[in-house]
Structure formats: structure tokens, C-alpha cells
Amino acid sequence: MKSKYILKKYHIFLYMLFLLFQIGCDGKATEQQKIDTVVSEIKIGLTVYRRDDTFIAMIVSDMEEAVKEAEQKNNIKIVMNTMDAKGSQIVQNDHIDKLIEQGCDVLCVNLVDRTVAATVIDKAKAADIPVVFFNREPVKEDLERWNKVYYVGADASESGKLEGQIVVEQYNKNNNIDKNRDGKLQYVVLEGEQGHQDALLRTEYAVKTITEAGIQMDKLAGDTANWLRSQAETKMNQWLQIYDDEIELVLCNNDDMALGAIDAYENIDKTLPAIVGIDGIAPAIEAMQQGKLLGTVKNDAEMQSELIFELSYRLAMKEDISKSMNLVRGKYIFTRYTILKPNNDILNEQ
């Protein structure tokens, strides 16, 4: 009996040794796994519809700064490859292919044509690379094609409402916008791109906000200038030949086009009507301070770029962003617009 008892204790002792050995091995394996999974470099692929777009140029510049700061803060190498599609979706599709081939950890895409987002998503999904769309929002159905697709931007309808509010406030203040005193505003619209969601919403809600405030409006003309200052100047020159001093208000979907409208008036030394824009870029702010631009709506490029980068960084690091990022409906991150007018408090903080 005694020998059986001793033998039993011996077996227990051996089993305990085995468990300790196994735990030690597992511990070493776990530590090795941690070492193996330490990320020393991440690659971000960035493609934009046009880098010569002033607002997009601000986004790219701010993201480059965010990369430098994150490298220093987190002691990690971050490679961001930026590609300019120059307004061609065909070129951008090639860029997507190249960025995927380069082994990017995440794709940041400012679409040329928002209606072809599905193609980009399907390519990224096949390579298991998350996609962060920004500035040009794909349709809801496309964003729902895959659980690793996101959008960072601002609500275009809000910018239209705020642009309209600038006009309403000035009209109610002293009514000097209505130059011919007929109780109506004769206006023209410089729109972004044909069929572009932001262009449509900005125009719709700017006009709606003004009319709902009880101000009557007569539309003289409207056309696209593709967000570009030069095209807006050309279009404005054409309208001035037709309508001359009849134009009392110029609604512009962005600041670059507003600046183009100003250029057209100044080139022929004519008195400026009320001109409003959207984006809050530096040249527009300067134009406001000079009394050439009635006001603009700040689209926070710095905040958007910070959020685009943060989301991209966390995705590249395989983090659970549902816990670390404030996502709307699990897909969206929205920034807010702000009205900018000469001498207001927000403008003085710039």
C-alpha cells in the first residue's frame, strides 16, 4: 500500500512538472508571437481626383504632416504613396491596381467618379485591404458591399444651408444685395461637376435656405465649372456679356469658383455683386477681408485629414476601430462646416 501511495505521488509530481514545462513553453510562444506581430512599417496608398484642387491639396499636405508626427510619436515607419488621377477615373483605376500590388495596408481614395466605387471596393476586397473614401461620398449601397469600407467627409447639404444663411443675414441686415430694389435677388450659380452629389446638394440647400427665409429669387443662369477658378472666370465672363449689371448674387459651390467670379469682374473693372463660396481656403479668406467676397463656409480640411489618417493608421495596425473611432452607422465619420464672414470671431481665430 505504501509503495502504491509513493508511486501515485510520483506520478502526480511528474504531471505537475509536465504542466509547468507546458506553461513555460506556451509563455515563450506567446512572447514570441508578440515579437513577431510588432509592426515596424505601414504603407498607406493615397489617390486623389485632382491634386491641383485647392481643397484637396490642403488635405494631402495635412496628411503628410500627420504622417511625420505619427512616425515620431509611435516610432514606426509610415510610407504614404500619393497619386494624382488628374481628373481621370481610368488613371485612378490603374493607381488602385499599383497601390494594391505595392502591398499597401490601407487605401485612401478621393474618387474621380463616385459612381464607380464598387469597382474599387471589389479590387480592395480581393486583396483584403481596407478602403477609406473621403471628400466624395460613394452611394450607401456601395459602402455596404464590404465591412472594411469607410467614408470621411462632411454633409454637403449642411454647407448649402450655411451658404444660404450668409446671404439671408446680409439681406436682412441692410438689403444692399438687391441692387435694383425690386424685392428679388437675380442670381447665377457656379456649380462643381455635372451630377456630383456635393454640387447638387450645395446648390439645392443654398437656394432653399434663402427662399424659405422669405426672399424671392430669379435664376438668370447656372452651369458647371468643375470646381476650377479658371473655368469659373470663363463662365462668368460669358454671363456678364449677357446679363451685365442684372446679376445681384453669385452662388458658388466652392471658393475656387468664387475667386474665378471675382477675377471676371475685376478684369473688366466692374463693381462686384454679392459672391459667396464654400471651403474656407486662404485666398478666399483674404478676399473676404478685402471686401470682395461676402462670405464662405469652412470645410475643415485639417480636421478631415487628421481623421482620414487616424482611421487609416488604426486599420493598418489591425485595431478594432468600432471601439476606438466614433463611427456613424459603423461606416461614416463626419466633420462640421462653419460660417466664415469678415471680422467674425471664428475668422479671427484662423
N, C-alpha and C positions, 0 to 999 in steps of 0.2 A: 504494500500500500504506500509505503514511504517512497519507494522508487518511482511509483506511478505519479505521486504528487510532485516529486522533484522533476520528473520528465515533463509534466504538464507546465510547471513553472518555467522550464527551459524553453518549451515551445512558445509560451507567451512572451518570453524575453526576446526570442528570435523574431517574433511577429512585430513587436514594438520597434526593434531595430530596423526591420524592413519598412515600417511606416515612416520612421524618422528619415531613413535614406530616401524614400519616395518623395516626402515633403521637401527635402533638401534639393532633390533633382528638379521637382516642379518649380520650386522657388527660383532656381537658377535659370530654368527655361523661361519663366515669366520675366525675369530681369533681362534675359537675352532678347525676348520678344520686344520689350520696351526699347532696348537699344536699337534693335533692327527697325522699329517703326518711327524713330526720331526723324522728322523731316528737316532736311538741310537746305532744300531748294524747292520753290514752287514756280510754275510757269503760268502766266496769265496771257491769254490771247485776246486782243482788243481790236475790233474792226468798226470803223465809223463810216457813215454815209458820205460825209464830206468834211475834211479837216479844215477847209478854209471857211466853214461856217463859224462865225464868231463865238456862238454859244458852245458849240461842240469843241472848238479849240480850247475854251476855258475848262471844259470837262476833262479833256486829255491832259492839259497842263496840271490841273489839280490832282488827277490820279497819279501822275508821275511824282508829284510831291508826296502823296500818301505812300507810295511805294518806298521812297527813300526813308521816310520816317519809320515805317514798319520794319524795314531792314535793320535799322539801328536799334529800335526798341526791342525787337524779338530775336535779334542775332540770327537772321535767316536770309538767304539769298533769294531775291524775288526778281524774276525775269518777266518783263512785260513787253510783248511784241505788239506794236501798234501798226495797223494797216489802214490805209485810206482808200475807200472804194471809189472816190471821185464821182459819186452820183450814179454808179452802175451796179445793178444787182448781180449781173453776170460776173463782174470783177469781184464783188463781195463773196459770191458763192465759191470762187476759186480761193479767196482768202480763208474762208472757213475750212476748206479741204487742207490747205497748207498748215494752218494752225493745229488742226487735228493730227496731221502727220508729224508735226513737231513735238507731239506729246504734251500739249497744254493740259493743265489740271482743271482749268475752267475757261469758258468762253464768255467774253463781254461783247454784246452785239448791239450796235446802233443801226438798225435796219435801213437800207435804202428803200425797200418796198415792204411795208408791214404786212402785206397780204401773202407773202411767201415765207412767213415764219415757220410753217410746218416743215418745209424742206430743210431749214437749218436745224430744227429740233430733231428731225429723224436722223440726220447725219451725226449729231452730237450723241443721241441716244445709242446709236450703233457702236459708238466708241466709249460710251459711258462717261461722258464729260458734261458736267452741269453747265447750263446756259443762263446768263444774266442779261436779259434785254434791258435797254434803257433809252429814255427820251422818246422813242417811237414805240408805242404800245401795240403789241400783237393782239388779235382778237381773242376773246376769252376761250373759245374752243381750241385754239392752238396752244395756249398756255396750259390747258388741261390734258394735252397729249402725253405728258410725262411728268413724273413727280420731282424732277430735278430741273425745272424751268421756272424762272422768276422774272419779275419786272420791277425796275426802279424808275420813278418819274414823278410827275405832278399831274393833277387833274386839269386838263385843258379847259373844261367848262368854267372852272374857278377863275382862271386867268381872264377869260372873256368877261365874266361878271365884274371883276375888279377894273378892267379897262373901261367898261361902260360906266362904272361908278365915278371914275375920274372925270368923264365928260359931264355926267349928271351934276356932280358937285360944282364944277366950273360954270355950267349953265345956270344953276340956281343961285350962284354967288353974285354974278353981275350980268349974265346973259350976253356977254360980248362975243360969244361964239356965233350967235345969229346975226351976221353982219347986215343982212338986208331987212331985218326986223319983220319978217313975215310969219313969225311964230313957228317956224320949222327949221330943221337942220338939213341942208343939202350936203350929201356926203358921198365919198368914194371909199372903196375897200381894196387894200393891197393884201392879197391872201398868199399863204405859203404855197403848197403844191396842190395840184388838182386831185381831189378825193382824199387828201391827207386828213386823218381824224382830228389832229390838233387844229389845223386850219379851219375845218368846218365848225368845230365846237367853239373856237375863239371868236369867229365871226358871228355865229348864231347867238351866243350868250352876251356878247358886247351890245349888239343891236337890241336884243330882248330886254336887257337891263335898262337901256336908255328909254325905250318906248314904254316900258312898264312904269317908269317914273313920270309918265305923262308928257314926254317930249315927242312931238311929231317929227318924222324924218322922211326925206325924199332921197332915194338912192339914185345917184346920177350914173355911176359906173362901178364895176368891180372886176378884178382879174387877178390871176396868179402871177407872182414874181419870184416864186421858188425860193423864198427866204433871203434873196440876194439884194444887196444895196444897188448894184449896177442895173439889174433888171427893173427894180422899183423906180429908179430915176428915169429910165427909158419910158416906162408905162405912164409915169406922172407927166412927163413931157407931152405925151400924146393927149392926155386928158386936158391939160392946160390949153392946148390949141383948140379944143372943142368947147370946154366949159369956162375957161378963164377964171374970172372972179366969182363965179357961181359956187365954187367949192368952198364950203364952210368948215368941213370936218374930214380928216383923213384917218380912217381906222386901219391900223396895220397889225398883222398877225405876229410880227416880231420887230425888234428895234432896228435891225439892219435895213429893213424895208422902209421904216420910218425915216431913217437917216437918208435913204435914197430919195424919198419925197422932199425932204428939206433941200437936198442938193439941187433938185429940179427947180425949185422956187428961187434959190439963191443964184443959180446960173443965169436967170433972166431978171434978177433983181426985183422980184415981186414980193409983196407982203405975205407972210406965212399965215395960213389958216390954223385952226386947232389940229394938231397932229399928235396921235398917241400910239405907243408901241407896247411891246411885251418882251421881257428878258432881263432888263436892268443891266445891260452891258456898259462898260466905262464910257465909250463915246456918246451913248445916249444920255447918261447922267450929266456929262459935260454939256450936251446940247440943252438939257433942261435948265442947267444953271445959267446958260446964256439966253434963256427965254425963247428958244427955238422949238422946243418940244414941250407940249402941255404936261405930259407925264408918261410913266411906263409902269409895268408890273414886273417886279423882280422874280425871276425864276432862279432859285438858289443853286447855281452851278457848283459852288463849293460843297454845299451840303449833299447834293446828289452824288458828286464824285466820291465823297467820303463814304456814303452808304453803298455805292457800287463796289468800291474797293473792299470795304469791310465784309460785305456779303460774299464777294469773290474769294477773299482770303480765308474766311471760315469754311467755305465749301471746299477749297483746295486742301485745307487742313483736316477734312473729313469730320467737321464738327456737326453736332445736331443743331441746325440753325432754328428749328422750331422752338428751341429753348433759349437761344442766345440772341435772336433777332425779332424785332417787332413786326411780324408779317400780318398783312391783311388777307384773310381768306387763304392763308398758307402760301400765297404766291406774290403778293404785292407789297412794295414799300413806297409810300407816297410822301413827297415833301410839299410844303405850303408856298403859295405865292404871297407877295407883299406889295402894296401900292407904294410907288415912289413918286413924289412930287417935289418941285423946287422948295428948298428950305424946310421940309418936314423933318421931324426928329429922326426917323429911320434913315433918311438920306444922309443926315449929318453924321451918322454913326459909321458910314461907309469908309 
